[in-house]
Amino acid sequence: MATTLAERIETDGSTEARPTSAPPGPPLPKLLQTLLVWSTPERFLGGCRRRYGHTFSVNTVEMGRLVYITREEDVKAVFTGDPDVFHAGEGNAILKPVMGDRSVLLLDGDEHLQQRKRMLPPFHGESVKRYRDVVARIAAEEVERWPVDQPFSVHAGTTAIALEVILQAVIGVEDEERLDQLRDALRKLVHLTTPVLLMWIWPPAGLVGPGRRYKKIRAEADELLYDEIRRRRSDPGLDERQDVLSLLIREHGAAMSDRDLRDQLVTLLLAGHETTATGLAWAFERLSRNPRVLQRLEQAIAEDDDAYLDAVVRETLRSRPVIFDVIRKVKRPVEVAGHLLPAGVSVMPAIGLLQHDPEHFTNPDEFRPERFLEGEGGTYTWFPFGGGRRRCLGAAFATVEMKVVLRTVVAMRELATTSAPAEPARVNHITLVPARGGRIALRRR
């Protein structure tokens, strides 16, 4: 249970605070722990859990003390805890150089609630259904370009689909020339290499080399985005448009500045493009190695059985989470999992560890979508989109997009199965991608 120091004093009559403390963790140099967290989170953090228990801490260079929690009740306490104590926006501050400081992902308190309230309507479960036809068309056009009867890495293809969905359904670009310009600029913007990430941790790195080049890329992308926003504000056909940018301008154009809109678009691009593309790549990788599931999915799609398709998406995101953890920065002393944590540490609900916990998922290493039809997985044991009031705004959109793309590909092509070993996960900036890009093969139907 998470309680603040003030609440402890009020309930137990204490007049002195007991000393704050952190859970146990590996006695390794801070730099080495940082490298292990960023390069092999599954192996390193899984090993920490086995050695130190459900709650443990690691110490990193760029983010300080990270306290990992892996029990359902502790995750619930944090997700439902006081948002003035658990700051998600401040925890995500490393992304500010690309997302901008008005991003809904980086705000806390009343500012976050206000911005989130504006952003919610276009991403409501019912609202996203209007984008199904757009996603299906984009997916069908991309699949026609995929190789047939020869293995290829599908991640590049799913990335192309996800980017095109952002351009057309979210930003609403229609002119082919502008599509080409934005496609090129935004593809470069989301290509976050290690030197670019280093620039965010150590700003002087942005003065030379890759960091300096990335600043130029960001400036070019911003120029195109701001121009698109200005054009949309003056578009005489604004009231008839259904893309997310047009909806935001129509409903909140006076309250949201061009900078607000730019930061939200880049947030949706970075948070919704790479994650959805990676989730789809994992789905194809998993299906190609699980012929029983693939056969049932083909039957479900033929029979318009949306429940099993949904279960396949949920099982993909359980077994191969795109993001390993979520973060909350502690603003004042608070008790979590029996430890009174000091202000300044970050609490990390561990998606990857909880979703592979046999206590919550039978035979967790098995790819078995049926588990979600049988009642496995709860709000605080399956949370690939985070949780609480900070749950990902685009969760419904991403789920619909994955389902539409899977349905489209399976209808157009036959996915070959393989006995090849499962691909391990590889860290790609903040996401876990298939190490070989999701190698699959397709045949014509």
Summary of the structure (lengths in Angstrom):
residues: 445
radius of gyration: 22.2
end to end distance: 53.9
largest distance: 73.6
contacts: 1443
relative contact order: 0.16
helix: 56%
strand: 11%
